[in-house]
Amino acid sequence: MGLDNPKKRLDDLLANPPVEQRGETIRIGKDMSRMSNLSISYTIQVPRDTEVSSNLASGTQTIRGVRGPVKAQSASGTIRAEKIERDTQLTTVSGSVSATDIGNDVRVSTVSGNVNVSNAKGDVHANALSGVIHVYKPGGRVEADAGSGEVEIQGAASDVNAHALSGRVSVQGNPGADSYWQLKTASGAVQLGVPASANLHLSAEATSGEIRTDIPIVVEEQGKHSLRAHMGSGGGRVDIHTVSGEIRVIGAN
């Protein structure tokens, strides 16, 4: 039935599209028996002062240029949010998630896929069970948790909690005077990048691995696999721990 008369099926869908609106809710995909062997893309235009709550079984969602808040979920597919003024929450089981130019807090999560967050003015909470987490220029605190994959944070200034079960953790930025950075991985290297002018207290422990510093640092106590030190007048606190992997401190702009 699905392949017998494709032109008739197309004409029927154009005449009766699978879209309905009840109050403030728009539902796409009603009468799914007509949708077998079909792929349809939709563009929904709304006023800028709109809140969005979407739930998609399979496919890509792109939400752009609304005030929000935005809450988008997907079982299988990529989710993108761009230029959202308020809180943004994106969740998918299988697929990548990205949030760009968000005016407030961001929560993003995927079981299998990568996470990218850039230019969020508020706090960032990112979780990827299997995939890479990349956070660029966060405006507030960052909590990033990866199962099997890397965590990379650039331009951090407030609190950071970055953890990878199996993968590399890399954080670059300049911790503020009251900031606390905790960088941990069970199996993988940890890299800390800070400017030579940074003021911080450092505590690092590598159960099985080396600790290397490529910029001037004042050592307070050092063992074979541990280091306590400070830069400048102290200030922000940085704790680093890895079970299997090296720890490296490098200069950053």
ROMI-455886 format. One record per residue: residue number from 1; x, y, z of N, C-alpha, C in turn. Coordinates in pm, whole numbers, plus 32768, in hexadecimal, padded with zeros to 4 digits. Example, Ala and Ser with C-alpha at 12.3 -4.5 7.8 and 13.67 -1.06 7.14 Angstrom:
! residues 2
<r 1 <8527 7DC7 830C> <84CE 7E3E 830C> <8528 7EB6 830C>>
<r 2 <8505 7F1F 82C4> <8557 7F96 82CA> <850A 8003 8313>>
//
This chain:
! residues 253
<r 1 <8052 7F87 8000> <8000 8000 8000> <8055 807E 8000>>
<r 2 <80C5 807A 804F> <8116 80F2 805C> <815C 8118 7FDC>>
<r 3 <8172 80B5 7F7D> <81BE 80D2 7F05> <8168 80CB 7E87>>
<r 4 <80E8 80A8 7E92> <8096 8092 7E1D> <807F 8111 7DCE>>
<r 5 <805C 817E 7E0F> <8039 81F9 7DC9> <8076 8270 7E11>>
<r 6 <80F9 8287 7DFC> <813B 82F2 7E47> <8104 837C 7E29>>
<r 7 <80DC 8396 7DAC> <80A7 841A 7D8C> <8024 8436 7DD6>>
<r 8 <7FD0 83D0 7DDF> <7F52 83E1 7E27> <7F6C 83FA 7EBB>>
<r 9 <7FCD 83B3 7EF4> <7FEE 83C7 7F82> <8020 8456 7F99>>
<r 10 <8075 8486 7F3C> <80A9 850E 7F49> <8039 8574 7F40>>
<r 11 <7FDF 8562 7EE0> <7F6E 85BF 7ED2> <7F17 85BE 7F4E>>
<r 12 <7F03 8547 7F88> <7EB1 853E 8001> <7EF3 8588 8076>>
<r 13 <7F78 857A 8083> <7FBE 85BD 80EF> <7FBD 8654 80DF>>
<r 14 <7FCB 8684 8063> <7FC6 8713 804B> <7F3B 874C 8068>>
<r 15 <7ED6 86FD 8048> <7E4D 872A 8062> <7E2A 8722 80F7>>
<r 16 <7E61 86BE 813C> <7E46 86AB 81CB> <7EC9 8692 8215>>
<r 17 <7F17 86F9 8229> <7F9A 86E6 826B> <7F88 86B1 82FA>>
<r 18 <7FE8 865F 8329> <7FDC 8621 83AF> <8003 8682 841E>>
<r 19 <7FC2 86F5 8421> <7FDE 875D 8483> <7F5C 878C 84C0>>
<r 20 <7F59 879A 8543> <7EE2 87CE 8584> <7F0A 8829 85F8>>
<r 21 <7EB6 888A 8615> <7ED0 88E6 8684> <7E58 88E8 86E0>>
<r 22 <7E76 88D3 8760> <7E0F 88DA 87C7> <7E3F 893C 8831>>
<r 23 <7E02 89B0 8835> <7E2F 8A18 8891> <7EBC 8A44 886D>>
<r 24 <7F18 8A36 88C9> <7FA3 8A5F 88B0> <7FFC 89EA 8886>>
<r 25 <7FBF 8975 8870> <800C 88FD 884E> <7FFD 88DC 87BB>>
<r 26 <8070 88CD 8777> <8073 88A2 86EC> <80A6 8812 86E8>>
<r 27 <805A 87BA 86AE> <8081 872D 86A5> <809A 870A 8614>>
<r 28 <810F 86CE 85FC> <8135 86A4 8576> <813F 860C 8574>>
<r 29 <80FE 85CE 8512> <8108 853D 8506> <808B 84F3 852E>>
<r 30 <8017 8536 852C> <7F9A 84F0 854A> <7F7C 848D 84D9>>
<r 31 <7F30 8427 84F9> <7F0B 83BF 8498> <7F89 8382 845A>>
<r 32 <7FDD 8342 84AE> <805F 8311 8483> <8055 82A3 8419>>
<r 33 <7FE1 8265 8407> <7FD5 81FC 83A3> <7FEE 8230 8317>>
<r 34 <7FDA 82B3 8302> <7FF2 82ED 827E> <8084 8314 826A>>
<r 35 <80D7 8308 82D4> <815E 833F 82D0> <81CA 82D9 82B1>>
<r 36 <81A5 8259 8299> <820C 81F4 8281> <8257 8213 8200>>
<r 37 <82DB 81FD 8204> <8333 8213 8191> <8334 82A5 8162>>
<r 38 <831B 8301 81BD> <831C 838E 819B> <8379 83DB 81F8>>
<r 39 <83B6 8443 81C3> <8409 849E 8213> <83DE 852C 81F3>>
<r 40 <83B9 8579 825B> <8386 8601 8247> <83D0 8661 82A2>>
<r 41 <83F5 86D5 826C> <8431 873F 82BC> <83CB 87AF 82D0>>
<r 42 <83CB 87E8 8348> <836C 8851 8369> <83B7 88CE 8398>>
<r 43 <8384 8942 8373> <83B2 89C2 83A7> <833C 8A07 83E8>>
<r 44 <8349 8A24 846B> <82DE 8A65 84B6> <830D 8AEF 84DF>>
<r 45 <82CA 8B57 84B0> <82EE 8BE0 84D1> <8294 8C12 8542>>
<r 46 <82D5 8C4A 85AA> <828C 8C79 861F> <82BE 8D05 8643>>
<r 47 <8273 8D50 8694> <82A4 8DD2 86C5> <8322 8DBE 871A>>
<r 48 <8375 8E25 8722> <83F0 8E1A 8770> <83D1 8DFD 8803>>
<r 49 <8368 8E38 8838> <8345 8E24 88C5> <82F7 8DA2 88D5>>
<r 50 <833B 8D32 88BE> <82FB 8CAE 88BF> <834A 8C4F 8918>>
<r 51 <8302 8C00 8968> <833E 8B91 89B0> <832F 8B13 895A>>
<r 52 <8394 8ABC 895E> <8391 8A44 890B> <83A3 89C8 8963>>
<r 53 <8349 8968 8951> <8357 88E4 898E> <8339 887E 8922>>
<r 54 <839F 8836 88F5> <838D 87DA 8884> <83BC 874F 88A9>>
<r 55 <837E 86EC 886C> <83A0 8660 8882> <8399 8618 87FC>>
<r 56 <840B 85E3 87CF> <8413 85A5 874C> <8447 8517 8759>>
<r 57 <8409 84BA 870F> <8437 842F 8713> <84B8 841E 86C6>>
<r 58 <84BB 844E 8649> <8531 843C 85F6> <853E 84AF 8595>>
<r 59 <85B4 84EB 8591> <85CB 8558 8534> <8617 85CB 8575>>
<r 60 <863C 862C 8525> <8688 86A0 8553> <862B 8712 857A>>
<r 61 <864A 8751 85EB> <8601 87C8 8617> <8661 883F 861A>>
<r 62 <8639 88AD 85E0> <8684 892B 85E8> <8624 8996 861A>>
<r 63 <8648 89D2 868B> <85F4 8A3B 86C8> <8649 8AB8 86CE>>
<r 64 <8617 8B24 8692> <866C 8B9A 8683> <861C 8C1C 8698>>
<r 65 <865A 8C78 86E1> <8629 8D01 86E5> <85A9 8D17 8732>>
<r 66 <858E 8CC8 879A> <8518 8CE1 87EE> <8545 8D07 887B>>
<r 67 <84EA 8D46 88C4> <850D 8D6F 894C> <851A 8CF9 89AA>>
<r 68 <84C5 8C96 899B> <84C9 8C21 89F1> <847B 8C37 8A72>>
<r 69 <848C 8BDE 8AD4> <84ED 8B6F 8AD6> <84CF 8B04 8A6E>>
<r 70 <8536 8AB2 8A52> <852D 8A48 89EF> <8549 89C2 8A32>>
<r 71 <84F3 8960 8A17> <8507 88D8 8A45> <84EC 887A 89D0>>
<r 72 <8554 8836 89A2> <8547 87DE 892E> <857C 8753 894F>>
<r 73 <8530 86EE 8927> <8557 8663 893F> <854C 8613 88BE>>
<r 74 <85A1 85AC 88B3> <859E 8556 883E> <85CF 84CB 8863>>
<r 75 <858F 8464 882A> <85BF 83DD 883F> <8638 83C1 87E7>>
<r 76 <8632 83F0 876B> <86A0 83DA 870E> <86A8 8452 86AF>>
<r 77 <8711 849F 86BC> <8720 8510 8662> <8771 8581 86A0>>
<r 78 <87A1 85D9 864C> <87F0 864D 8676> <8794 86BD 86A3>>
<r 79 <87BE 8705 870D> <8774 877A 873C> <87D2 87F2 873D>>
<r 80 <87A6 8860 8700> <87F3 88DC 86FE> <879D 894E 8733>>
<r 81 <87D7 899F 8789> <8793 8A18 87BA> <87F2 8A8E 87A6>>
<r 82 <87C0 8AFA 876A> <8814 8B6D 874B> <87C9 8BEE 876C>>
<r 83 <8811 8C4A 87AA> <87DB 8CD0 87C8> <8759 8CC8 8818>>
<r 84 <8762 8C85 888A> <86F1 8C79 88E6> <870E 8CD4 895E>>
<r 85 <86AD 8D23 8987> <86C6 8D86 89F1> <86BF 8D4B 8A7D>>
<r 86 <866D 8CE6 8A92> <8658 8CB2 8B19> <868C 8C24 8B26>>
<r 87 <8669 8BE0 8B94> <869D 8B5A 8BB0> <8683 8AFA 8B3B>>
<r 88 <86E3 8AA1 8B26> <86D9 8A41 8AB8> <86FD 89B6 8AEA>>
<r 89 <86A6 8953 8ACF> <86BC 88CA 8AF9> <86AA 886E 8A81>>
<r 90 <8713 8824 8A5E> <8711 87CE 89E8> <873A 8741 8A11>>
<r 91 <86E9 86DE 89EA> <8703 8653 8A10> <86E8 85F6 899C>>
<r 92 <8749 859E 897E> <8733 8539 8918> <8775 84B7 8943>>
<r 93 <873A 8447 891A> <8774 83C5 893B> <87E6 83A5 88DB>>
<r 94 <87CD 83B2 885A> <8832 8395 87F5> <883A 840A 8795>>
<r 95 <88A5 8456 879F> <88B6 84C9 8748> <8908 8535 878D>>
<r 96 <8936 8594 873F> <8985 8602 8774> <892C 8675 87A0>>
<r 97 <8963 86C8 87FB> <891A 873A 8832> <8975 87B4 882C>>
<r 98 <893F 8824 87FF> <898E 88A0 87FE> <8938 8916 8827>>
<r 99 <8974 8971 8874> <8931 89EA 88A1> <8991 8A5F 888D>>
<r 100 <8966 8AC6 8844> <89BC 8B37 8821> <8975 8BBA 883E>>
<r 101 <89BC 8C14 887D> <8987 8C9B 889B> <8907 8C92 88EE>>
<r 102 <8916 8C5E 8966> <88A5 8C4D 89C2> <88B0 8CB8 8A2F>>
<r 103 <8842 8CFC 8A4C> <8846 8D6D 8AA8> <883C 8D49 8B3A>>
<r 104 <8829 8CC9 8B59> <881C 8CA1 8BE5> <8858 8C14 8BF6>>
<r 105 <8826 8BC6 8C57> <885F 8B43 8C75> <8842 8ADF 8C05>>
<r 106 <889D 8A7D 8BF8> <8890 8A15 8B93> <88A0 898D 8BD5>>
<r 107 <8845 8931 8BB7> <8850 88A5 8BE0> <8846 8850 8B62>>
<r 108 <88AF 8802 8B46> <88B0 87AE 8ACF> <88DB 8721 8AF6>>
<r 109 <889C 86BD 8AB6> <88B8 8633 8ADA> <88A2 85D8 8A62>>
<r 110 <88FD 8577 8A51> <88EC 8511 89EA> <892A 8490 8A1D>>
<r 111 <88ED 8420 89F8> <8925 839E 8A1C> <8994 837A 89BA>>
<r 112 <8979 838A 893A> <89DC 836A 88D3> <89E3 83DD 886F>>
<r 113 <8A49 842F 887B> <8A58 84A2 8823> <8AAF 850B 8863>>
<r 114 <8AD4 8570 8816> <8B29 85DB 8848> <8AD6 8650 887B>>
<r 115 <8B13 869F 88D3> <8AD2 8716 890C> <8B2B 878E 88F0>>
<r 116 <8AF0 87F9 88BA> <8B37 8876 88A2> <8AE5 88EA 88D8>>
<r 117 <8B23 8938 8931> <8AE2 89AF 8969> <8B41 8A24 895A>>
<r 118 <8B14 8A90 891C> <8B6B 8B05 890A> <8B1F 8B84 8927>>
<r 119 <8B63 8BE0 8969> <8B2E 8C65 8985> <8AA9 8C61 89D3>>
<r 120 <8AA9 8C15 8A3D> <8A36 8C14 8A98> <8A53 8C76 8B0A>>
<r 121 <89F8 8CD1 8B25> <8A10 8D36 8B8B> <89FC 8D01 8C19>>
<r 122 <89B0 8C97 8C28> <8996 8C5F 8CAC> <89EA 8BE5 8CC8>>
<r 123 <89BB 8B91 8D26> <8A00 8B15 8D48> <89EA 8AAC 8CDB>>
<r 124 <8A4A 8A50 8CCF> <8A42 89E4 8C6D> <8A49 895E 8CB5>>
<r 125 <89E7 8908 8C9C> <89E6 887F 8CCF> <89E2 8822 8C56>>
<r 126 <8A4D 87D5 8C42> <8A58 8780 8BCB> <8A75 86F1 8BF3>>
<r 127 <8A31 8693 8BB1> <8A42 8606 8BD0> <8A41 85B6 8B4E>>
<r 128 <8AA5 8560 8B3C> <8AAA 8507 8AC8> <8AE0 8480 8AF6>>
<r 129 <8A8F 8418 8AEC> <8ABB 8394 8B17> <8B27 8360 8AB9>>
<r 130 <8B14 8375 8A38> <8B77 834A 89D5> <8B83 83B8 896C>>
<r 131 <8BE8 840C 897B> <8BFB 847A 891E> <8C53 84E6 8959>>
<r 132 <8C76 8548 8907> <8CCD 85B6 892E> <8C79 862D 895D>>
<r 133 <8CA3 866C 89C9> <8C64 86E7 89FA> <8CC2 875B 89E2>>
<r 134 <8C92 87C1 899B> <8CE2 8839 8980> <8C93 88B3 89AC>>
<r 135 <8CCB 88FF 8A09> <8C8C 897A 8A3A> <8CE9 89EF 8A1E>>
<r 136 <8CB5 8A55 89D9> <8D08 8AC6 89AF> <8CCF 8B49 89E7>>
<r 137 <8D21 8B94 8A2B> <8CFE 8C15 8A65> <8C80 8C11 8ABC>>
<r 138 <8C81 8BC3 8B25> <8C0C 8BC2 8B7F> <8C08 8C42 8BD1>>
<r 139 <8B8E 8C74 8BE9> <8B80 8CEE 8C38> <8B78 8CD4 8CCC>>
<r 140 <8B54 8C5A 8CF4> <8B45 8C38 8D81> <8B8F 8BB8 8DA2>>
<r 141 <8B57 8B6C 8DFF> <8B95 8AEE 8E2A> <8B83 8A82 8DC0>>
<r 142 <8BDE 8A20 8DC4> <8BD7 89B0 8D66> <8BDD 892D 8DB2>>
<r 143 <8B7C 88D5 8D96> <8B80 884A 8DC5> <8B78 87F1 8D4A>>
<r 144 <8BE3 87A6 8D31> <8BE9 8750 8CBB> <8C0F 86C3 8CE5>>
<r 145 <8BBF 8663 8CBC> <8BD3 85D7 8CE4> <8BCB 857F 8C69>>
<r 146 <8C3D 853D 8C48> <8C42 84E2 8BD5> <8C60 8456 8C05>>
<r 147 <8C1C 83F5 8BCC> <8C38 8369 8BEE> <8CB1 8339 8BA0>>
<r 148 <8C9C 831E 8B20> <8D08 82F3 8AC9> <8D1B 835E 8A5E>>
<r 149 <8D73 83BC 8A79> <8D8A 842A 8A1D> <8DD6 8499 8A61>>
<r 150 <8DF6 8502 8A15> <8E46 856F 8A48> <8DEF 85E1 8A7B>>
<r 151 <8E2C 8632 8AD3> <8DF0 86B0 8AFF> <8E54 871E 8AE0>>
<r 152 <8E27 8783 8A96> <8E7C 87F5 8A74> <8E31 8875 8A92>>
<r 153 <8E6C 88C9 8AE6> <8E2E 8948 8B0D> <8E92 89B7 8AEF>>
<r 154 <8E66 8A1E 8AA7> <8EBC 8A8E 8A84> <8E7E 8B11 8AB4>>
<r 155 <8ED1 8B66 8AEF> <8EA3 8BE9 8B19> <8E59 8BE9 8B9E>>
<r 156 <8E77 8B8A 8BF6> <8E33 8B82 8C77> <8E68 8BED 8CD7>>
<r 157 <8E10 8C24 8D29> <8E38 8C88 8D8C> <8DF7 8C6F 8E14>>
<r 158 <8D80 8C31 8E13> <8D39 8C13 8E8F> <8D55 8B82 8EB7>>
<r 159 <8CFF 8B49 8F0D> <8D14 8AC0 8F3D> <8D0E 8A5C 8ECA>>
<r 160 <8D61 89F1 8ED5> <8D63 8987 8E71> <8D68 8900 8EB8>>
<r 161 <8D11 88A6 8E90> <8D14 881B 8EBD> <8D11 87C5 8E40>>
<r 162 <8D86 8791 8E18> <8D91 8743 8D9C> <8DBF 86B6 8DBD>>
<r 163 <8D74 8653 8D8D> <8D90 85C8 8DB0> <8D7F 856F 8D36>>
<r 164 <8DDE 8516 8D21> <8DD3 84B1 8CB7> <8DF8 842A 8CF2>>
<r 165 <8DA4 83C6 8CDA> <8DC3 8341 8D0C> <8E36 8303 8CBE>>
<r 166 <8E2E 8310 8C3B> <8E98 82DC 8BE5> <8EAD 833D 8B72>>
<r 167 <8F0C 8397 8B83> <8F25 83FA 8B1D> <8F73 8470 8B53>>
<r 168 <8F9E 84C5 8AFB> <8FF1 8539 8B1C> <8F9B 85AC 8B4F>>
<r 169 <8FD2 85F6 8BB0> <8F92 866F 8BE2> <8FF1 86E4 8BCB>>
<r 170 <8FC0 874B 8B88> <9011 87C1 8B6C> <8FC1 883D 8B8E>>
<r 171 <8FFA 8892 8BE4> <8FB6 890E 8C0C> <9017 8982 8BFB>>
<r 172 <8FEB 89E8 8BB4> <903C 8A5F 8B9D> <8FED 8ADA 8BC9>>
<r 173 <9032 8B33 8C10> <8FF1 8BAD 8C3D> <9040 8BED 8CAC>>
<r 174 <8FFC 8C41 8CFA> <903D 8C87 8D68> <8FDD 8C88 8DDF>>
<r 175 <8FF5 8C34 8E43> <8F96 8C2C 8EB4> <8F93 8CAE 8F03>>
<r 176 <8F1B 8CD8 8F27> <8F0C 8D4F 8F79> <8F39 8D36 9008>>
<r 177 <8F3D 8DA0 9055> <8F73 8D97 90DE> <8F25 8D36 9135>>
<r 178 <8EA4 8D29 911F> <8E51 8CD0 9170> <8E29 8C50 9126>>
<r 179 <8E68 8C37 90B5> <8E41 8BC4 9063> <8E7C 8B41 9098>>
<r 180 <8E33 8AD4 907B> <8E63 8A4E 909C> <8E58 89F9 9020>>
<r 181 <8ECA 89C5 8FF2> <8ECD 896C 8F7F> <8EF0 88DF 8FAE>>
<r 182 <8E9F 887E 8F8A> <8EBA 87F2 8FAA> <8EBB 87A4 8F27>>
<r 183 <8F31 876E 8F04> <8F42 8727 8E86> <8F69 8697 8EA6>>
<r 184 <8F19 8637 8E77> <8F30 85AB 8E9D> <8F19 8550 8E25>>
<r 185 <8F6D 84E8 8E1C> <8F57 847D 8DBC> <8F8E 83FC 8DF6>>
<r 186 <8F4B 838E 8DDA> <8F7C 830C 8E0A> <8FEB 82D9 8DAF>>
<r 187 <8FD3 82DF 8D2E> <9035 82AF 8CCE> <9044 8316 8C5F>>
<r 188 <90AC 8367 8C68> <90C3 83CD 8C04> <9119 843D 8C3B>>
<r 189 <914B 8490 8BE3> <91A0 8500 8C0C> <914A 8578 8C31>>
<r 190 <9184 85D0 8C84> <9144 864E 8CA8> <91A3 86BF 8C84>>
<r 191 <916D 8723 8C3C> <91BF 8797 8C17> <917D 8816 8C4A>>
<r 192 <91CB 8867 8C90> <919E 88E7 8CC4> <91EA 8956 8C7D>>
<r 193 <91A2 89B1 8C40> <91E0 8A21 8BFC> <91B7 8AA4 8C3D>>
<r 194 <9218 8AEC 8C75> <91FD 8B6C 8CB7> <9268 8BD1 8C8D>>
<r 195 <924A 8C52 8C8F> <92B0 8CB6 8C6F> <931B 8CBC 8CDB>>
<r 196 <9391 8CE9 8CB6> <9400 8CF2 8D15> <93E1 8D54 8D86>>
<r 197 <9382 8DAE 8D70> <935C 8E11 8DD5> <92EF 8DE0 8E33>>
<r 198 <92C5 8D63 8E26> <9257 8D2F 8E78> <927D 8D2A 8F0C>>
<r 199 <9217 8D3A 8F60> <9227 8D2D 8FF1> <91D2 8CB6 901E>>
<r 200 <9216 8C4B 904C> <91CB 8BD4 9070> <921C 8B79 90CC>>
<r 201 <91D4 8B23 9113> <920F 8AB6 9161> <91F5 8A34 9115>>
<r 202 <925B 89E2 9106> <9251 8966 90B8> <926D 88ED 910E>>
<r 203 <9215 888A 9105> <922C 8808 9143> <9215 879E 90D8>>
<r 204 <927E 874F 90B8> <9275 86EE 904C> <92A4 8666 907C>>
<r 205 <925D 85FD 904F> <9282 8574 9071> <926B 8519 8FFA>>
<r 206 <92D3 84D2 8FD1> <92CB 8470 8F66> <92F7 83E9 8FA0>>
<r 207 <9298 8391 8FB7> <92B6 8312 8FF8> <931E 82C2 8FA9>>
<r 208 <930E 82C3 8F27> <936E 827E 8ED0> <9389 82D7 8E58>>
<r 209 <93E4 8334 8E68> <9404 838F 8DFB> <9458 8403 8E2C>>
<r 210 <948C 8452 8DCE> <94E2 84C3 8DED> <9492 8543 8DFE>>
<r 211 <94CD 85A2 8E45> <9496 8629 8E51> <94FF 8689 8E19>>
<r 212 <94D9 86D3 8DB0> <9538 872E 8D70> <94FF 87BC 8D6D>>
<r 213 <9556 881E 8D85> <952F 88AA 8D7E> <958B 88F1 8D1B>>
<r 214 <954F 8934 8CBB> <959B 8979 8C53> <95A3 8A10 8C6A>>
<r 215 <956A 8A41 8CD8> <956E 8AD0 8CF7> <95A1 8AE0 8D86>>
<r 216 <95D5 8B57 8DA8> <960A 8B6C 8E30> <959F 8B55 8E9A>>
<r 217 <95C1 8B09 8EFF> <9565 8AE9 8F6C> <95B5 8AD5 8FEC>>
<r 218 <9581 8AFE 905B> <95C7 8AF3 90DB> <959E 8A71 911E>>
<r 219 <95FD 8A14 9128> <95E1 8991 9162> <95E4 899A 91FA>>
<r 220 <957A 8969 9239> <9572 8964 92CB> <9594 88D8 9300>>
<r 221 <9565 8874 92BB> <957D 87E9 92E4> <9571 8791 9268>>
<r 222 <95D0 8737 9255> <95CF 86E5 91DC> <95FB 8657 91FA>>
<r 223 <95AE 85F6 91C9> <95D2 856A 91D3> <95DD 852F 9148>>
<r 224 <95EC 84AC 9140> <95FB 846B 90BE> <9580 847B 9067>>
<r 225 <950B 8477 90A5> <948F 8481 905A> <9431 84EC 9092>>
<r 226 <9467 854D 90D7> <9413 85B6 9111> <945D 863C 9110>>
<r 227 <940E 86A7 9114> <9448 872D 9112> <93E9 878E 9156>>
<r 228 <9422 87E1 91AE> <93DA 8853 91E6> <942C 88CF 91C5>>
<r 229 <93EB 8933 918D> <9434 89A9 9160> <93D4 8A1E 9155>>
<r 230 <940C 8A94 9135> <93B7 8B08 911B> <93F7 8B60 90B1>>
<r 231 <93A2 8BB2 9076> <93D0 8C14 9015> <93A8 8C9E 9045>>
<r 232 <93FF 8D00 9031> <93E1 8D89 905A> <93C9 8D90 90EF>>
<r 233 <9360 8DD8 9114> <933D 8DE9 91A1> <92D8 8D83 91D1>>
<r 234 <92C3 8D18 9184> <925C 8CB8 91A8> <91D4 8CEE 9181>>
<r 235 <916A 8CB3 91B2> <90E4 8CE1 918E> <908A 8C6D 9170>>
<r 236 <9068 8C5C 90F1> <9015 8BEC 90C9> <9055 8B66 90EB>>
<r 237 <9002 8B02 9105> <9033 8A7E 912B> <901B 8A1B 90BA>>
<r 238 <9085 89D0 9096> <907C 896D 902B> <90A8 88E5 9060>>
<r 239 <904D 8883 905E> <906D 87FA 9087> <9066 87A0 900C>>
<r 240 <90D2 8752 8FF6> <90DA 86F9 8F82> <90F9 866D 8FB2>>
<r 241 <90B1 860C 8F79> <90C9 8580 8FA0> <90B4 8526 8F27>>
<r 242 <9114 84CC 8F11> <9104 8464 8EAD> <913D 83E2 8EE4>>
<r 243 <90FC 8373 8EC5> <912D 82F1 8EF1> <9199 82BF 8E93>>
<r 244 <917A 82BF 8E13> <91D9 828E 8DAF> <91E7 82F5 8D40>>
<r 245 <9251 8343 8D45> <9269 83AA 8CE1> <92BF 8418 8D1C>>
<r 246 <92F5 846F 8CC6> <9349 84DA 8CF5> <92F9 8559 8D0D>>
<r 247 <9334 85B3 8D5D> <92FC 8638 8D74> <9360 869D 8D3F>>
<r 248 <9330 86FC 8CF1> <9388 8760 8CB6> <934D 87EB 8CCA>>
<r 249 <939F 8849 8CF5> <9377 88D4 8D05> <93C2 8926 8C9D>>
<r 250 <9378 896C 8C47> <93B5 89B7 8BDA> <9387 8A48 8BDD>>
<r 251 <93CD 8A9D 8B95> <93A6 8B29 8B8B> <9335 8B3C 8B26>>
<r 252 <92E3 8B9F 8B41> <9273 8BBF 8AE6> <925F 8C56 8AE6>>
<r 253 <9226 8C88 8A7C> <920E 8D18 8A72> <9193 8D40 8AC3>>
//
